[in-house]
Amino acid sequence: MSSAGFPEGFVWGVSTSAYQIEGATSADGRLPSIWDTFSADRAEACDHYHRYAEDVRLMKDLGMAAYRFSVSWARVFPQGDGKPNAAGLDFYDRLLDELGDAGITPYATLYHWDLPQALEDRGGWPSRDTARHFADYAAAVHERLGDRVDTWFTLNEPWVAAFLGYGSGSHAPGRTSAAEAFRSAHHMLLGHGLATQALRAAGAARVGAVLNLSPVMTPAQVSDFDRPLSDEDAEAVRRIDALANRQFLEPMLRGSHPAELLPIVERNGGLGHVRDGDLQTIAQPLDLLGVNYYTPLVVQAQPSELADPAWPGSEGVLFCTVPTAVTAMGWPIVPGGLSLLLRRLSHDHPDLDLMITENGADFVDVVTGDDIHDVERISFIEEHLRALRAAVEEGARVRGYLVWTLLDNLEWSDGYRRKFGLVHVDFATQRRRPKDSALWYRDVIRRNGLAETRPRRPTLETVAARAGVSRATVSRVVNGESSVSPEVRAGVLRAVNELGYVPNAAARSLVTRRTNAIALVLSVPRQGGDALTAAVVQYVTSLLEGAGKQITLMLADTAESHRRIVAHVEARLVDGVVLLPPDRADTLAERLSRTGVPVVLLGKPAIASLVPYVDVDNAAGAAAATEHLLALGRRRIGMVCGPMDLVTVQDRLAGHRAALQKAGLTPHLALAGDLTRASGAAATLRLLSDSPSLDAVFAATDQLAIGVLRAARELGRRVPEDLAVVGFDDVDAASATTPGLTTVRVPVADQALALARLLLSRLEGRHTTSVVLPARLVVRESA
């Protein structure tokens, strides 16, 4: 291979799914699928059913060699079983003929989540009969289309269909049962095995399945894949890997279940649906495994965390945000995760052929005249192709790459607002327009690889110089303003096209009158919040500057400074405000919110506010600390509280009380005048004097907890033998105490990142709500 090329015969193409593009939901005998019932007002999609010839021509013009589509089960068997609907199969006949004429190889997927509603009414995937009906459906489709389809995929992403459809209820059919989710997953695997047998018996050339696979890692491993893990984090990673990946890989490819999985299934409804011989049926030899990769799963151990409904069995595991670039859906962009995944598959299954059957991203596209500039999507695909190529060079048996997706489409529960397509679709007119990414991908296909070097992107100034106009005029043209004469507009657009210019934030700000400045307002210093304040300044500044924003630091420590800040914002000298409010009541947030400029807060405000904020779940963290003490057998637990006018202390006290009440116990409290160690020691002396039989103390902050340790030594109480101690915050000193302080870790960096992302969402006009992040118990020697 050349330095940026792919092997000879590498397959390039795109993937789609029937429900997302076909429309025509009641045409030619088709009856509803579960998705028509779940989102009945959205189903016309891209009208591909009537426009398939146009879409095939688009693919041909873009040089696609392969097209992975899905067959609608409800179009072929409207009732789920019985006699096939000839008119439904006729559509796929026409589509395959069109693809054949265009020289495009079809890859057919039999199930992409659109179960006939009639089968759902008879039990759906939790019913074993559905697997048998699926095999009958596969045989009928092959009988009609098998002369033109060489490669068949049985299932697409069974994890999503089972656990979002039957576990969390966020996808069709909207059921919320962990037991039904696990039964559905098993029956989909069984259906895969039965359908594979049916296809092979009918003479299918190649049969495979498509899985959404993600490497599972901790936040620290996102930037260092080889970083060693604690025992607790390693167990969390293994468990989520079993639920996400190995639950499907091992039955299909090894005829076994992951060791970690069966106890979880047993706890969530039992194993009565798993019968002798099922694994042998499921483990039919595969000719090709389709890999859908978008983002890694990032987790860490969190003893207090409840199971996510989409992940039954994930108790004690926190699904984390990470400090990296994200797509418009908020998915972290980690191209190296694809290399990591392919290396693992190649190591575990060295003789298995692989194909990347989905990879792509949702971004907000920039429409300029007839052009759609999606530089972020180009960058996303390019970086993933570089990661893919690295894996191929290492020996991964990857035979092709299919972008998700050809057309902007109906993105399931998210409707039409998500834009994954290489081709823009105006849903009012159904007009198709290739985006810059489509044209870029066409060139990749022609080269059978990436360009040797990455071209330097032209700037606003370059375009202005080429057109002989000002930067502001270029900005007005690319933003569609009507104030520019037709002659000047034509000249600017000619320069834009000649240079391949992609409008950026600078071009847009000239006409939107945005300053691209953000005020980072530091209020009266928060007690014990120095580390959090420093992290916010570091991370918020870094993330916002990376988004093209300029940061103005402002200190709000006097009434005059408040007046000056409000006047600065009212004058629209900034586009948004990040405010670190004081611990106690303050009106600055409300005054800023009335300016109409987007404002976000760090920490839940003392006064109820409509301004969105980012905070930690202090109540749940305190409950986790208290439950940990209870699990150790401590039954006489006291609490040292800081000043009760602090919101964090109020919430931590509420969580502590709730955990004790659940255990049938009464709280013992001592109030500290402030958050210093001396106040913690004094409050502990009073607490133990009033209740000398206490065997544990929970302190509202680490500084108070260090005071508790000091008082225990004065009284001759041994920690933890006589008195277990737990704090909250995980300040630097917590790990250096003697003994080391068990505490609740506040995710400092995550708060800062969430704060920046919340503001960016507000600046883009998206609906926003406050963000409350989970905290994590860190167990050390003091408890």
C-alpha positions in Angstrom: 0.0 0.0 0.0 1.0 3.6 -0.5 1.4 5.6 2.7 -2.3 6.5 2.7 -3.8 3.8 0.6 -6.0 0.7 1.3 -5.6 -2.8 -0.1 -6.6 -3.6 -3.6 -10.3 -4.7 -3.7 -11.2 -2.8 -0.5 -14.9 -2.1 -0.6 -16.3 1.5 -0.2 -19.9 2.3 0.2 -22.7 3.5 2.5 -25.4 2.0 4.7 -29.1 2.9 5.3 -32.1 1.3 6.9 -35.6 0.8 5.7 -37.6 2.6 8.3 -35.3 5.6 8.3 -35.5 6.4 4.5 -38.3 4.4 2.8 -41.5 6.2 3.9 -44.5 4.8 2.1 -45.5 3.2 5.4 -49.0 2.1 4.1 -48.2 1.5 0.5 -48.7 -1.8 -1.4 -49.9 -3.7 1.6 -47.4 -2.7 4.2 -48.7 -2.6 7.8 -47.2 -0.9 10.8 -43.9 -1.8 12.4 -43.2 -1.1 16.0 -41.6 2.1 14.9 -44.7 3.3 13.1 -46.6 2.8 16.4 -43.8 4.3 18.6 -43.4 7.5 16.4 -46.5 7.5 14.2 -46.2 11.1 13.0 -42.7 10.9 11.5 -42.7 7.9 9.1 -42.5 9.4 5.6 -38.8 9.9 6.0 -36.9 10.4 2.6 -39.5 8.8 0.4 -36.9 6.4 -0.9 -39.6 4.0 -1.8 -40.5 6.2 -4.7 -37.2 7.9 -5.2 -34.9 4.9 -5.1 -33.7 5.4 -8.7 -32.6 8.9 -7.9 -30.8 7.7 -4.8 -29.0 4.9 -6.7 -27.9 7.5 -9.3 -26.5 9.6 -6.5 -24.5 6.6 -5.2 -23.2 5.9 -8.7 -22.2 9.5 -9.2 -20.3 9.4 -5.9 -18.4 6.2 -6.9 -20.0 3.9 -4.4 -19.1 0.2 -4.9 -21.4 -1.1 -2.2 -24.8 -0.3 -0.7 -26.0 -1.9 2.5 -29.7 -1.5 2.9 -32.3 -3.2 5.1 -35.5 -5.1 4.1 -38.6 -4.0 5.9 -40.1 -7.1 7.6 -43.5 -5.3 7.8 -43.4 -4.8 4.0 -42.7 -8.4 3.2 -44.9 -10.0 6.0 -47.3 -7.3 7.1 -48.7 -9.7 9.8 -45.2 -10.9 10.6 -45.8 -14.4 9.2 -48.1 -16.2 6.7 -47.9 -15.6 3.0 -45.3 -13.1 1.7 -46.6 -9.8 0.4 -45.5 -9.9 -3.3 -46.0 -6.1 -3.8 -43.5 -5.5 -0.9 -40.9 -7.8 -2.4 -41.5 -6.1 -5.8 -39.9 -2.9 -4.4 -36.7 -4.7 -3.4 -36.7 -6.4 -6.9 -36.8 -2.9 -8.5 -34.1 -1.6 -6.1 -31.7 -4.5 -6.8 -32.2 -4.2 -10.6 -31.3 -0.5 -10.3 -28.2 -1.3 -8.2 -27.2 -4.0 -10.7 -27.5 -1.5 -13.6 -25.3 1.0 -11.7 -22.7 -1.6 -10.9 -23.2 -1.3 -7.1 -23.0 -4.4 -5.0 -25.9 -4.9 -2.6 -25.5 -6.0 1.0 -28.9 -6.9 2.5 -29.7 -6.6 6.2 -32.8 -8.5 7.3 -33.6 -6.9 10.6 -32.9 -3.2 11.4 -35.2 -2.8 14.4 -38.6 -2.6 12.5 -40.5 -5.6 13.9 -44.0 -5.9 12.5 -46.4 -4.5 15.1 -48.6 -7.7 14.7 -45.7 -9.8 16.1 -45.1 -7.3 18.9 -48.8 -7.7 19.8 -48.2 -11.4 20.0 -45.3 -11.0 22.4 -42.5 -9.5 20.4 -38.9 -10.5 20.8 -39.4 -11.6 24.4 -41.4 -14.5 22.8 -39.4 -17.4 21.5 -41.8 -17.7 18.5 -40.5 -14.5 17.1 -37.1 -16.1 16.4 -38.9 -18.9 14.4 -40.9 -16.3 12.4 -37.7 -14.4 11.7 -36.1 -17.5 10.1 -39.2 -18.0 7.9 -39.0 -14.4 6.9 -35.3 -14.8 6.0 -36.0 -17.8 3.8 -38.8 -16.0 1.9 -36.7 -12.9 1.2 -33.8 -15.0 0.0 -36.1 -17.0 -2.3 -37.1 -13.8 -4.1 -33.9 -11.8 -4.0 -31.1 -14.4 -3.5 -30.1 -14.4 -7.1 -28.8 -10.9 -6.8 -27.6 -10.7 -3.2 -24.4 -12.4 -2.2 -24.0 -11.1 1.3 -26.8 -11.3 3.9 -26.6 -9.7 7.4 -29.2 -11.2 9.7 -29.4 -8.6 12.5 -28.3 -5.0 13.0 -27.2 -4.0 16.5 -29.3 -6.4 18.6 -28.1 -4.6 21.8 -29.9 -1.5 20.8 -33.1 -3.3 19.8 -33.2 -5.3 23.0 -32.0 -2.9 25.7 -33.3 0.4 24.4 -36.5 -1.1 23.0 -37.3 -3.4 25.9 -35.1 -2.2 28.8 -35.0 1.6 28.9 -38.0 2.1 26.6 -36.3 4.9 24.7 -36.7 3.0 21.4 -39.6 1.0 20.0 -41.6 -0.8 21.3 -41.0 1.3 24.5 -41.2 -1.5 27.1 -39.2 -1.1 30.4 -38.3 -4.5 31.7 -34.8 -5.8 32.4 -36.1 -9.4 32.1 -37.7 -8.7 28.7 -34.5 -7.0 27.5 -32.4 -10.1 28.3 -35.0 -12.5 26.8 -35.2 -10.3 23.7 -31.4 -10.3 23.3 -31.3 -14.1 23.6 -34.2 -14.6 21.1 -32.6 -12.2 18.6 -29.4 -14.4 18.8 -31.5 -17.5 18.4 -33.3 -15.9 15.4 -29.9 -15.1 13.9 -28.9 -18.7 14.2 -32.1 -20.1 12.7 -32.1 -17.5 9.9 -28.4 -18.3 9.1 -29.4 -22.0 8.8 -32.3 -21.1 6.5 -30.2 -18.9 4.3 -27.4 -21.4 4.0 -29.9 -24.2 3.2 -31.2 -21.9 0.4 -27.7 -21.4 -1.0 -26.7 -18.0 0.3 -23.1 -17.2 -0.6 -22.2 -15.3 2.6 -24.0 -14.8 5.9 -23.0 -12.5 8.7 -24.4 -10.2 11.4 -23.9 -6.5 12.3 -23.0 -5.6 15.9 -22.5 -2.2 17.5 -19.2 -2.7 19.3 -17.4 -0.3 21.5 -14.2 -0.6 23.5 -14.9 -0.1 27.2 -12.4 2.1 29.1 -12.1 4.5 32.0 -11.8 8.3 31.5 -8.1 8.1 32.0 -7.7 5.4 29.3 -9.3 7.7 26.7 -6.0 9.4 26.3 -3.8 6.4 27.4 -5.3 3.1 26.3 -2.6 1.2 28.2 -3.2 2.9 31.5 -3.5 0.3 34.3 -6.7 0.0 36.2 -7.6 -0.4 39.9 -9.3 -3.7 40.7 -12.6 -1.9 41.1 -12.4 -0.2 37.7 -11.2 -3.3 36.0 -14.3 -5.2 37.3 -16.6 -2.4 36.0 -14.9 -2.5 32.6 -15.3 -6.3 32.3 -18.9 -6.2 33.3 -19.9 -3.5 30.9 -17.9 -5.2 28.2 -19.8 -8.4 28.8 -23.2 -6.6 28.6 -22.3 -4.5 25.5 -20.0 -6.6 23.4 -19.4 -10.2 24.6 -23.1 -10.8 25.2 -23.4 -11.1 21.5 -19.9 -11.9 20.3 -19.3 -15.0 22.4 -22.6 -16.8 21.6 -22.2 -16.1 17.9 -18.5 -16.9 17.6 -17.8 -19.3 20.4 -21.1 -20.9 21.3 -20.8 -19.7 25.0 -21.9 -17.0 27.3 -19.6 -14.6 29.1 -19.0 -15.8 32.7 -20.1 -12.4 34.0 -23.4 -12.4 32.1 -25.4 -15.3 33.4 -25.5 -14.2 37.1 -26.8 -10.8 35.9 -29.5 -12.5 33.8 -30.4 -14.8 36.6 -31.0 -11.8 38.9 -33.1 -10.0 36.3 -35.8 -12.5 35.5 -34.0 -15.8 35.4 -32.7 -18.1 32.7 -35.8 -20.1 31.9 -35.8 -18.8 28.3 -32.3 -20.3 27.6 -32.8 -23.9 26.4 -30.4 -26.8 25.7 -29.1 -26.6 22.1 -29.7 -22.8 21.8 -26.0 -22.0 21.8 -25.3 -24.6 19.1 -28.0 -23.0 16.9 -26.7 -19.5 17.6 -23.0 -20.3 16.8 -23.4 -20.8 13.1 -20.1 -20.1 11.3 -20.0 -16.5 10.1 -18.5 -15.4 6.8 -18.4 -11.7 7.7 -18.9 -9.7 10.9 -20.2 -6.2 10.4 -18.8 -3.7 12.9 -20.6 -0.5 13.7 -18.4 1.9 15.6 -19.2 5.4 16.7 -17.7 6.0 20.2 -16.2 4.1 23.1 -18.0 3.3 26.4 -16.4 5.2 29.2 -17.0 3.9 32.7 -15.6 3.8 36.2 -16.5 2.1 39.5 -19.0 4.0 41.6 -20.3 2.0 44.5 -23.4 4.3 45.0 -24.5 4.2 41.4 -27.8 2.6 40.5 -28.1 0.5 37.4 -28.9 2.4 34.2 -32.2 1.0 32.8 -30.5 0.4 29.5 -27.8 -1.5 31.3 -29.4 -3.9 33.7 -26.6 -5.3 35.9 -24.6 -2.1 35.9 -25.1 -1.3 39.6 -22.0 0.4 41.0 -20.8 1.6 37.5 -20.8 5.2 36.4 -21.0 6.0 32.7 -18.7 9.0 32.3 -18.3 12.1 30.3 -14.8 12.7 29.0 -12.8 15.9 28.1 -12.7 15.4 24.4 -14.5 16.7 21.3 -18.0 15.5 20.8 -20.5 15.2 18.0 -23.8 17.1 18.0 -25.3 14.1 19.8 -22.7 14.5 22.5 -20.8 11.3 21.6 -17.1 11.6 22.3 -14.9 11.5 19.2 -12.2 8.9 19.8 -11.0 7.5 16.4 -8.3 5.5 18.1 -11.1 3.4 19.7 -11.7 1.9 16.3 -8.1 0.7 16.0 -8.3 -0.7 19.5 -11.5 -2.5 18.7 -10.3 -4.0 15.5 -7.0 -5.2 17.1 -9.0 -7.0 19.8 -11.4 -8.7 17.2 -8.4 -9.7 15.1 -6.6 -11.2 18.1 -9.7 -13.0 19.5 -11.0 -14.2 16.1 -8.0 -14.2 13.7 -9.8 -16.0 10.8 -12.9 -13.8 10.7 -13.4 -11.3 8.0 -14.6 -7.9 9.2 -16.4 -5.0 7.5 -17.0 -1.5 9.0 -20.7 -1.4 8.3 -21.5 1.9 10.0 -19.3 4.9 11.0 -20.4 8.5 10.8 -21.5 11.5 12.9 -24.2 14.0 13.5 -23.1 17.6 13.1 -24.8 20.9 12.5 -24.2 21.5 8.8 -23.6 25.0 7.3 -25.8 25.7 4.3 -24.5 28.3 1.9 -26.6 28.8 -1.2 -26.6 25.3 -2.8 -23.6 24.1 -0.9 -23.5 22.3 2.4 -20.2 22.7 4.2 -19.7 19.9 6.8 -16.0 20.2 7.6 -16.6 18.5 10.9 -18.0 15.3 9.3 -15.1 15.2 6.8 -12.6 15.4 9.7 -14.5 12.7 11.6 -14.5 10.3 8.7 -10.9 11.1 7.8 -9.6 10.5 11.3 -11.5 7.2 11.6 -10.2 6.1 8.2 -6.7 6.7 9.4 -7.4 4.7 12.5 -8.9 1.9 10.3 -5.9 1.9 8.0 -3.5 1.5 10.9 -5.4 -1.5 12.1 -5.4 -3.0 8.5 -1.6 -2.5 8.4 -1.4 -4.5 11.6 -3.2 -7.4 10.0 -6.9 -6.7 10.8 -9.0 -8.6 8.1 -11.2 -5.6 7.3 -12.7 -5.9 3.8 -14.6 -2.7 3.5 -15.9 0.6 4.9 -19.5 1.8 4.7 -20.3 5.3 5.9 -23.4 5.9 8.0 -25.3 7.2 6.1 -26.2 8.2 2.5 -29.1 10.6 3.3 -30.1 12.8 6.2 -33.0 10.7 7.5 -35.4 9.9 10.3 -33.1 9.3 13.2 -35.4 7.1 15.3 -36.5 8.8 18.5 -34.7 12.0 17.6 -36.8 12.5 14.5 -35.4 14.7 11.7 -33.1 17.0 13.7 -30.1 14.7 13.5 -27.9 15.0 10.3 -25.8 11.9 9.6 -26.0 12.0 5.9 -23.5 12.6 3.2 -26.4 14.0 1.2 -28.6 16.8 2.5 -32.4 16.2 2.3 -34.9 19.1 2.3 -37.8 17.2 3.9 -40.3 19.7 2.7 -39.4 19.1 -1.0 -37.3 15.9 -0.8 -34.6 17.6 -2.7 -31.2 15.9 -2.4 -27.9 17.8 -2.4 -24.5 16.2 -1.8 -22.6 17.8 1.0 -18.9 18.6 0.9 -18.3 15.3 2.7 -20.0 13.4 -0.1 -17.6 15.0 -2.7 -14.6 14.4 -0.4 -15.6 10.7 0.1 -16.0 10.4 -3.7 -12.3 11.4 -4.0 -11.3 8.9 -1.3 -13.0 6.1 -3.3 -11.3 7.2 -6.5 -7.9 7.1 -4.8 -8.7 3.9 -2.8 -7.4 5.9 0.2 -6.7 9.2 1.8 -4.7 12.1 0.4 -1.0 11.9 1.3 -1.1 15.3 2.9 -4.0 17.3 4.3 -4.6 20.5 2.4 -4.4 23.8 4.2 -7.9 25.3 4.5 -8.5 28.7 3.0 -9.5 31.5 5.4 -12.0 34.3 5.2 -9.2 36.7 4.3 -8.2 34.4 1.4 -11.7 34.5 -0.1 -11.9 38.3 0.4 -8.6 38.8 -1.4 -9.6 36.5 -4.3 -13.0 38.3 -4.7 -11.6 41.8 -4.1 -14.1 42.6 -1.3 -14.0 43.0 2.4 -14.2 40.2 5.0 -17.6 41.5 6.1 -18.9 41.3 2.5 -17.8 37.7 2.3 -19.5 37.0 5.6 -22.8 38.5 4.4 -22.7 36.4 1.3 -21.9 33.1 3.0 -24.6 33.8 5.5 -27.3 34.5 2.9 -27.9 38.2 3.5 -29.8 39.9 0.7 -28.1 43.3 1.1 -25.2 42.3 -1.3 -25.7 43.0 -5.0 -26.1 40.0 -7.4 -22.8 40.8 -9.1 -20.8 40.9 -5.9 -22.5 37.8 -4.6 -21.6 35.9 -7.8 -18.0 37.0 -7.4 -17.8 35.9 -3.8 -19.4 32.6 -4.4 -17.1 32.0 -7.3 -14.1 32.6 -5.0 -15.7 30.3 -2.3 -16.0 27.5 -4.8 -12.6 27.9 -6.4 -10.9 27.9 -3.0 -13.1 25.3 -1.4 -13.7 27.6 1.5 -15.8 26.3 4.5 -17.4 29.1 6.6 -16.4 29.1 10.2 -17.4 30.9 13.3 -15.5 34.1 12.3 -17.4 34.3 9.1 -20.7 33.9 10.8 -20.0 36.3 13.7 -19.5 39.3 11.4 -23.2 39.3 10.4 -24.7 37.9 13.6 -22.9 40.6 15.5 -21.5 38.0 17.9 -18.5 39.1 19.9 -17.3 35.6 20.4 -16.4 36.8 23.9 -17.5 34.9 27.1 -17.4 36.4 30.6 -16.1 34.0 33.2 -17.4 35.6 36.4 -15.7 34.5 39.7 -18.0 35.4 42.6 -17.0 35.6 46.3 -14.6 32.6 46.7 -16.5 29.4 47.6 -15.5 27.9 51.0 -13.2 25.0 50.2 -13.7 25.5 46.5 -10.2 26.6 45.5 -9.6 23.4 43.5 -13.0 23.5 41.8 -12.5 27.2 40.9 -9.1 26.5 39.4 -10.4 23.6 37.4 -13.2 25.7 36.0 -10.9 28.4 35.0 -8.6 25.8 33.3 -11.1 23.6 31.6 -13.8 26.1 30.7 -11.2 28.4 29.3 -9.6 25.6 27.3 -12.9 24.2 25.9 -14.4 27.6 25.0 -11.2 28.9 23.5 -11.1 25.7 21.4 -14.6 26.6 20.2 -13.3 30.0 19.0 -14.3 32.0 22.1 -12.4 34.7 23.9 -12.5 34.6 27.7 -12.9 37.7 29.9 -12.3 37.0 33.6 -14.3 39.2 35.9 -14.3 39.2 39.7 -17.7 39.8 41.4 -16.6 40.6 45.0 -18.4 44.0 45.7 -21.7 45.7 44.9 -19.9 48.0 42.5 -18.3 45.0 40.7 -21.8 43.5 40.3 -23.1 46.7 38.8 -20.2 46.9 36.4 -20.6 43.2 35.3 -24.3 43.6 34.7 -23.7 46.8 32.6 -21.0 45.0 30.6 -23.4 42.1 29.8 -26.3 44.4 29.1 -24.2 46.3 26.5 -23.8 42.9 24.6 -20.0 43.0 25.0 -20.1 39.3 25.6 -22.2 36.4 24.1 -22.6 34.5 27.3 -21.7 34.2 30.9 -20.2 31.4 33.1 -20.9 32.4 36.7 -19.4 30.8 39.8 -21.9 32.0 42.3 -21.2 32.4 46.0 -22.2 29.7 48.5 -24.8 32.0 50.1 -27.7 33.9 48.6 -26.8 36.4 45.9 -28.9 38.2 43.3 -26.2 38.5 40.6 -27.4 35.4 38.7 -31.0 36.7 38.5 -29.8 40.1 37.4 -27.7 38.6 34.7 -30.5 36.3 33.5 -32.7 39.4 32.9 -30.2 40.7 30.3 -31.2 38.1 27.7 -27.6 36.9 27.4 -27.2 33.1 28.0 -25.9 32.5 31.5 -24.9 29.2 33.2 -24.0 28.6 36.8 -21.6 26.4 38.7 -23.5 24.9 41.6 -27.1 24.8 42.5 -28.1 28.4 43.5 -29.3 29.1 47.0 -32.3 30.9 45.5 -34.5 28.9 43.1 -33.6 30.1 39.6 -34.5 29.4 36.0 -30.9 29.8 35.0 -29.4 26.3 34.2 -26.6 25.1 36.4 -24.1 22.3 36.8 -23.7 20.6 40.1 -22.9 17.3 41.8 -25.5 15.0 43.3 -24.5 15.9 46.8 -27.5 14.0 48.3 -26.7 10.7 46.5 -23.0 11.1 47.4 -23.8 11.5 51.1 -26.3 8.6 51.0 -23.5 6.4 49.4 -21.1 7.4 52.2 -23.7 6.6 54.9 -24.7 3.3 53.2 -21.0 2.3 53.1 -20.7 2.9 56.9 -23.9 0.8 57.4 -22.5 -2.0 55.2 -19.4 -2.1 57.5 -21.8 -2.8 60.4 -21.7 0.7 61.9 -25.1 1.5 63.4 -24.4 4.6 65.6 -23.4 7.2 63.0 -23.0 10.9 63.7 -22.7 13.8 61.2 -20.7 17.0 61.4 -22.4 19.7 59.4 -21.0 22.9 58.1 -23.1 26.1 58.2 -26.7 25.2 57.3 -27.1 28.1 54.9 -24.8 26.4 52.4 -26.7 24.6 49.7 -24.2 21.8 49.4 -24.4 21.1 53.2 -28.2 21.1 53.1 -28.2 18.5 50.3 -25.5 16.3 51.9 -27.5 16.4 55.2 -30.6 15.3 53.3 -28.8 12.4 51.7 -27.4 11.3 55.0 -30.8 11.5 56.7 -32.5 9.6 53.9 -30.0 6.7 54.2 -30.3 6.5 57.9 -34.1 6.6 57.8 -34.1 3.8 55.2 -32.1 1.7 57.8 -34.5 2.6 60.6 -31.9 4.8 62.4 -31.9 8.3 63.9 -29.3 10.9 62.9 -26.9 12.5 65.5 -25.8 16.0 64.4 -23.3 18.6 65.4 -23.1 21.9 63.7 -19.8 23.6 62.7 -19.6 27.4 62.6 -17.6 27.2 59.3 -15.8 24.7 57.1 -12.4 24.8 58.8 -10.6 21.9 60.4 -10.8 23.6 63.8 -14.6 23.9 63.5 -14.7 20.2 62.6 -12.7 19.2 65.6 -14.8 21.4 68.0 -18.1 20.0 66.6 -16.8 16.4 66.9 -15.8 17.0 70.6 -19.4 18.1 71.3 -20.8 15.3 69.3 -18.9 12.5 71.0 -19.5 14.1 74.4 -23.2 14.0 73.8 -23.2 10.6 72.2 -20.0 8.7 73.3 -21.2 5.4 71.8 -21.0 6.6 68.2 -18.9 4.3 66.1 -18.8 6.4 62.9 -18.8 10.0 61.8 -19.7 11.4 58.4 -18.5 15.0 57.8 -20.1 17.3 55.3 -16.6 18.2 53.8 -13.1 16.9 53.9 -11.8 19.8 55.9 -14.4 19.1 58.6 -13.5 15.4 58.4 -9.8 16.2 59.0 -11.0 18.0 62.1 -12.9 14.9 63.1 -9.7 12.8 62.9 -7.9 15.4 65.1 -10.6 15.3 67.7 -10.6 11.5 67.7 -6.9 11.5 68.5 -7.4 13.9 71.3 -10.1 11.7 72.8 -8.0 8.5 72.4 -10.4 7.0 69.9 -8.7 4.8 67.3 -9.7 5.2 63.6 -11.2 3.1 62.2 -11.3 0.5 65.0 -13.3 2.6 67.4 -14.5 5.3 65.0 -14.9 5.1 61.2 -14.7 8.5 59.5 -15.9 9.6 56.0 -15.6 13.0 54.4 -16.8 14.6 51.2 -14.9 16.4 48.3 -11.7 14.3 48.0 -9.4 17.3 48.5 -5.7 16.7 47.9 -5.1 16.3 51.7 -7.6 13.5 52.0 -5.2 10.8 50.8 -2.4 12.2 53.0 -4.1 12.0 56.3 -3.3 9.3 58.9 -5.2 7.0 58.3 -6.1 7.9 54.7 -9.6 9.5 54.6 -12.5 7.7 53.0 -14.4 10.3 51.1 -16.8 11.2 48.3 -15.0 12.4 45.2 -16.5 15.4 43.4 -15.8 15.1 39.6 -14.1 18.5 39.3 -13.0 18.3 35.6 -16.4 16.8 34.6 -18.2 19.8 36.2 -16.0 22.3 34.3 -16.5 20.5 31.0 -20.2 20.2 31.5 -20.4 23.9 32.3 -18.7 24.8 29.0 -20.8 22.5 27.0 -24.0 23.7 28.6 -23.1 27.3 27.6 -22.2 26.3 24.1 -25.5 24.6 23.8 -27.3 27.7 24.9 -25.4 29.8 22.5 -26.5 27.5 19.7 -30.1 28.0 20.7 -30.6 24.4 21.9 -33.0 23.5 24.7 -30.9 23.1 27.9 -31.5 21.8 31.4 -29.4 21.8 34.5 -26.8 19.1 34.7 -26.3 17.1 37.9 -23.3 14.8 37.9 -22.8 11.7 40.1 -20.1 11.6 42.8 -18.0 8.6 43.6 -17.1 7.1 46.9 -13.4 6.6 47.4 -12.7 4.0 50.2 -9.5 4.5 52.2 -8.2 3.3 55.6 -10.4 5.6 57.8 -13.5 3.6 56.8 
